[in-house]
Amino acid sequence: MFKRFLALSVLFTLGVFAQAIYFNYSKIGFFATGSWESPDPSIKTGMTETQIDCLREKKTCVMATADNLMGRPHVFTSYLDVIKWDDDGLIATDSSPICMTLTMQVSVADKHVTLVHALKRLDADKAKACTFFGAEKTTEDIFVLKGSPRWEKEHKWFPDKTDEPKQPK
């Protein structure tokens, strides 16, 4: 009986402390779940979650980001064309947005995903409109994988006890 209890205790402990990292790269596809964040951890973004699905045979990636806009759920989708796919990773791009070209790079060795928003060369009127909507310079985001330490830190619903404000005595 003690051995059974010990085995169940170990399994429960492993289940509580083991974190699944949502990153799967194979010969047929790439799949990841997480969120796009600034490389600078001090810059906070909204609570979003993104699913990336890439199919090698179709040479395409779909990014779907769930967000909350003014109290309503919303999903943004982007479609990228894969221009390079090998055992080390992939590169995919989307030049359909008016202001920016998106380029996603996946590195398999360190499970690192980046997204560059490169400003396009535009005439003065389009450039002014893009600036109005916040597209005024090239930026880079990193993909924080769901289940990673940074994900767990930034996607908590409740603060740690040490983060709570002190109550006056």
C-alpha positions as YAML, in Angstrom:
chain: A
units: angstrom
residues:
- id: 1
  name: MET
  ca: [0.00, 0.00, 0.00]
- id: 2
  name: PHE
  ca: [2.84, 2.42, 0.87]
- id: 3
  name: LYS
  ca: [4.49, 1.83, -2.52]
- id: 4
  name: ARG
  ca: [1.23, 2.66, -4.30]
- id: 5
  name: PHE
  ca: [0.88, 5.86, -2.25]
- id: 6
  name: LEU
  ca: [4.50, 6.81, -2.95]
- id: 7
  name: ALA
  ca: [4.06, 6.21, -6.70]
- id: 8
  name: LEU
  ca: [0.90, 8.33, -6.77]
- id: 9
  name: SER
  ca: [2.64, 11.09, -4.81]
- id: 10
  name: VAL
  ca: [5.55, 11.15, -7.28]
- id: 11
  name: LEU
  ca: [3.20, 11.22, -10.27]
- id: 12
  name: PHE
  ca: [1.18, 14.05, -8.73]
- id: 13
  name: THR
  ca: [4.35, 16.02, -7.98]
- id: 14
  name: LEU
  ca: [5.63, 15.54, -11.53]
- id: 15
  name: GLY
  ca: [2.28, 16.62, -12.93]
- id: 16
  name: VAL
  ca: [2.29, 19.79, -10.87]
- id: 17
  name: PHE
  ca: [5.91, 20.82, -11.54]
- id: 18
  name: ALA
  ca: [6.47, 19.54, -15.08]
- id: 19
  name: GLN
  ca: [5.72, 22.25, -17.63]
- id: 20
  name: ALA
  ca: [4.81, 21.37, -21.18]
- id: 21
  name: ILE
  ca: [6.49, 23.60, -23.76]
- id: 22
  name: TYR
  ca: [4.28, 24.03, -26.81]
- id: 23
  name: PHE
  ca: [6.81, 23.69, -29.66]
- id: 24
  name: ASN
  ca: [6.71, 20.86, -32.24]
- id: 25
  name: TYR
  ca: [8.91, 20.87, -35.35]
- id: 26
  name: SER
  ca: [8.97, 17.90, -37.73]
- id: 27
  name: LYS
  ca: [9.41, 17.04, -41.39]
- id: 28
  name: ILE
  ca: [5.69, 17.64, -42.01]
- id: 29
  name: GLY
  ca: [4.98, 20.72, -39.92]
- id: 30
  name: PHE
  ca: [5.73, 23.24, -37.22]
- id: 31
  name: PHE
  ca: [3.29, 23.96, -34.42]
- id: 32
  name: ALA
  ca: [3.71, 26.31, -31.46]
- id: 33
  name: THR
  ca: [1.56, 28.07, -28.90]
- id: 34
  name: GLY
  ca: [2.56, 31.18, -26.98]
- id: 35
  name: SER
  ca: [2.47, 34.95, -27.34]
- id: 36
  name: TRP
  ca: [4.35, 37.65, -29.23]
- id: 37
  name: GLU
  ca: [6.26, 39.84, -26.81]
- id: 38
  name: SER
  ca: [8.89, 42.55, -26.88]
- id: 39
  name: PRO
  ca: [12.48, 41.29, -26.52]
- id: 40
  name: ASP
  ca: [12.64, 43.67, -23.53]
- id: 41
  name: PRO
  ca: [10.80, 41.93, -20.63]
- id: 42
  name: SER
  ca: [10.06, 45.31, -19.02]
- id: 43
  name: ILE
  ca: [7.74, 46.20, -21.94]
- id: 44
  name: LYS
  ca: [4.42, 44.52, -21.22]
- id: 45
  name: THR
  ca: [1.91, 43.53, -23.88]
- id: 46
  name: GLY
  ca: [-1.72, 42.57, -23.45]
- id: 47
  name: MET
  ca: [-2.87, 39.10, -22.44]
- id: 48
  name: THR
  ca: [-2.96, 37.33, -25.80]
- id: 49
  name: GLU
  ca: [-2.33, 33.82, -27.02]
- id: 50
  name: THR
  ca: [-1.09, 32.86, -30.48]
- id: 51
  name: GLN
  ca: [-1.18, 29.51, -32.28]
- id: 52
  name: ILE
  ca: [1.26, 29.03, -35.17]
- id: 53
  name: ASP
  ca: [0.62, 26.17, -37.61]
- id: 54
  name: CYS
  ca: [2.95, 25.62, -40.58]
- id: 55
  name: LEU
  ca: [2.61, 22.84, -43.13]
- id: 56
  name: ARG
  ca: [5.72, 21.95, -45.10]
- id: 57
  name: GLU
  ca: [3.86, 20.42, -48.05]
- id: 58
  name: LYS
  ca: [1.68, 23.53, -48.46]
- id: 59
  name: LYS
  ca: [4.63, 25.91, -47.79]
- id: 60
  name: THR
  ca: [2.39, 28.07, -45.64]
- id: 61
  name: CYS
  ca: [1.97, 29.17, -42.03]
- id: 62
  name: VAL
  ca: [-1.13, 30.44, -40.27]
- id: 63
  name: MET
  ca: [-0.84, 32.57, -37.14]
- id: 64
  name: ALA
  ca: [-4.00, 33.07, -35.11]
- id: 65
  name: THR
  ca: [-3.89, 35.42, -32.13]
- id: 66
  name: ALA
  ca: [-6.73, 35.55, -29.60]
- id: 67
  name: ASP
  ca: [-7.19, 38.90, -27.93]
- id: 68
  name: ASN
  ca: [-9.74, 40.85, -25.92]
- id: 69
  name: LEU
  ca: [-10.77, 44.14, -27.53]
- id: 70
  name: MET
  ca: [-13.06, 46.38, -25.52]
- id: 71
  name: GLY
  ca: [-14.40, 43.41, -23.57]
- id: 72
  name: ARG
  ca: [-15.06, 41.25, -26.63]
- id: 73
  name: PRO
  ca: [-13.04, 38.29, -27.86]
- id: 74
  name: HIS
  ca: [-11.29, 38.73, -31.20]
- id: 75
  name: VAL
  ca: [-9.00, 36.57, -33.33]
- id: 76
  name: PHE
  ca: [-6.43, 38.04, -35.73]
- id: 77
  name: THR
  ca: [-5.09, 35.76, -38.46]
- id: 78
  name: SER
  ca: [-2.02, 36.11, -40.64]
- id: 79
  name: TYR
  ca: [-0.93, 33.87, -43.49]
- id: 80
  name: LEU
  ca: [2.77, 33.57, -44.31]
- id: 81
  name: ASP
  ca: [4.52, 31.91, -47.25]
- id: 82
  name: VAL
  ca: [7.41, 29.62, -46.28]
- id: 83
  name: ILE
  ca: [10.51, 30.59, -48.28]
- id: 84
  name: LYS
  ca: [12.97, 28.26, -46.51]
- id: 85
  name: TRP
  ca: [12.46, 25.02, -44.57]
- id: 86
  name: ASP
  ca: [15.21, 22.66, -43.44]
- id: 87
  name: ASP
  ca: [16.25, 20.65, -40.37]
- id: 88
  name: ASP
  ca: [17.47, 23.80, -38.63]
- id: 89
  name: GLY
  ca: [14.27, 25.84, -38.95]
- id: 90
  name: LEU
  ca: [12.15, 27.85, -41.31]
- id: 91
  name: ILE
  ca: [11.66, 31.36, -42.64]
- id: 92
  name: ALA
  ca: [8.22, 32.58, -43.67]
- id: 93
  name: THR
  ca: [7.08, 35.98, -44.91]
- id: 94
  name: ASP
  ca: [3.93, 37.97, -45.62]
- id: 95
  name: SER
  ca: [4.12, 41.15, -47.67]
- id: 96
  name: SER
  ca: [0.37, 41.71, -48.02]
- id: 97
  name: PRO
  ca: [-0.01, 44.28, -45.21]
- id: 98
  name: ILE
  ca: [0.10, 47.81, -46.61]
- id: 99
  name: CYS
  ca: [2.68, 49.23, -44.18]
- id: 100
  name: MET
  ca: [4.85, 46.30, -43.20]
- id: 101
  name: THR
  ca: [6.40, 43.07, -44.42]
- id: 102
  name: LEU
  ca: [6.27, 40.34, -41.78]
- id: 103
  name: THR
  ca: [9.11, 37.81, -41.57]
- id: 104
  name: MET
  ca: [9.01, 34.93, -39.11]
- id: 105
  name: GLN
  ca: [12.14, 32.91, -38.36]
- id: 106
  name: VAL
  ca: [12.08, 29.63, -36.41]
- id: 107
  name: SER
  ca: [15.29, 28.20, -34.95]
- id: 108
  name: VAL
  ca: [14.84, 24.56, -33.94]
- id: 109
  name: ALA
  ca: [18.07, 24.21, -31.92]
- id: 110
  name: ASP
  ca: [17.02, 26.68, -29.22]
- id: 111
  name: LYS
  ca: [13.26, 26.72, -29.87]
- id: 112
  name: HIS
  ca: [13.44, 30.43, -30.69]
- id: 113
  name: VAL
  ca: [10.89, 32.20, -32.89]
- id: 114
  name: THR
  ca: [11.10, 35.84, -33.99]
- id: 115
  name: LEU
  ca: [8.81, 38.07, -36.03]
- id: 116
  name: VAL
  ca: [10.18, 41.15, -37.77]
- id: 117
  name: HIS
  ca: [7.76, 43.89, -38.86]
- id: 118
  name: ALA
  ca: [9.79, 45.66, -41.55]
- id: 119
  name: LEU
  ca: [8.53, 49.04, -42.73]
- id: 120
  name: LYS
  ca: [7.87, 49.21, -46.47]
- id: 121
  name: ARG
  ca: [9.05, 52.02, -48.73]
- id: 122
  name: LEU
  ca: [5.91, 54.11, -49.22]
- id: 123
  name: ASP
  ca: [4.79, 57.36, -50.77]
- id: 124
  name: ALA
  ca: [4.21, 60.28, -48.38]
- id: 125
  name: ASP
  ca: [0.43, 59.82, -48.02]
- id: 126
  name: LYS
  ca: [0.65, 56.09, -47.24]
- id: 127
  name: ALA
  ca: [3.57, 56.67, -44.86]
- id: 128
  name: LYS
  ca: [1.52, 59.29, -42.99]
- id: 129
  name: ALA
  ca: [-1.43, 56.89, -42.71]
- id: 130
  name: CYS
  ca: [0.85, 54.08, -41.50]
- id: 131
  name: THR
  ca: [2.35, 56.38, -38.86]
- id: 132
  name: PHE
  ca: [-1.16, 57.24, -37.66]
- id: 133
  name: PHE
  ca: [-1.80, 53.50, -37.09]
- id: 134
  name: GLY
  ca: [1.51, 53.02, -35.25]
- id: 135
  name: ALA
  ca: [3.59, 51.59, -38.11]
- id: 136
  name: GLU
  ca: [6.45, 54.05, -38.08]
- id: 137
  name: LYS
  ca: [9.59, 51.90, -37.77]
- id: 138
  name: THR
  ca: [10.85, 48.34, -38.10]
- id: 139
  name: THR
  ca: [10.28, 46.30, -34.95]
- id: 140
  name: GLU
  ca: [10.99, 42.76, -33.77]
- id: 141
  name: ASP
  ca: [8.99, 40.51, -31.46]
- id: 142
  name: ILE
  ca: [9.96, 37.25, -29.86]
- id: 143
  name: PHE
  ca: [7.61, 34.33, -29.40]
- id: 144
  name: VAL
  ca: [7.30, 33.35, -25.75]
- id: 145
  name: LEU
  ca: [6.37, 29.68, -25.70]
- id: 146
  name: LYS
  ca: [3.42, 28.64, -23.58]
- id: 147
  name: GLY
  ca: [4.72, 26.77, -20.54]
- id: 148
  name: SER
  ca: [8.12, 28.52, -20.51]
- id: 149
  name: PRO
  ca: [9.25, 30.37, -17.36]
- id: 150
  name: ARG
  ca: [8.61, 33.79, -18.98]
- id: 151
  name: TRP
  ca: [5.12, 32.68, -20.10]
- id: 152
  name: GLU
  ca: [4.27, 31.50, -16.59]
- id: 153
  name: LYS
  ca: [5.51, 34.78, -15.09]
- id: 154
  name: GLU
  ca: [3.65, 37.05, -17.53]
- id: 155
  name: HIS
  ca: [0.39, 35.11, -17.83]
- id: 156
  name: LYS
  ca: [-0.59, 34.74, -14.21]
- id: 157
  name: TRP
  ca: [-4.13, 35.61, -13.30]
- id: 158
  name: PHE
  ca: [-3.26, 36.29, -9.67]
- id: 159
  name: PRO
  ca: [-0.10, 37.94, -8.29]
- id: 160
  name: ASP
  ca: [2.29, 36.12, -5.97]
- id: 161
  name: LYS
  ca: [1.91, 36.87, -2.29]
- id: 162
  name: THR
  ca: [5.16, 38.86, -2.46]
- id: 163
  name: ASP
  ca: [3.73, 41.03, -5.28]
- id: 164
  name: GLU
  ca: [0.60, 42.02, -3.38]
- id: 165
  name: PRO
  ca: [0.44, 45.57, -2.00]
- id: 166
  name: LYS
  ca: [1.20, 45.92, 1.70]
- id: 167
  name: GLN
  ca: [-1.78, 46.60, 3.94]
- id: 168
  name: PRO
  ca: [-1.42, 49.60, 6.28]
- id: 169
  name: LYS
  ca: [-1.23, 48.65, 9.96]
...
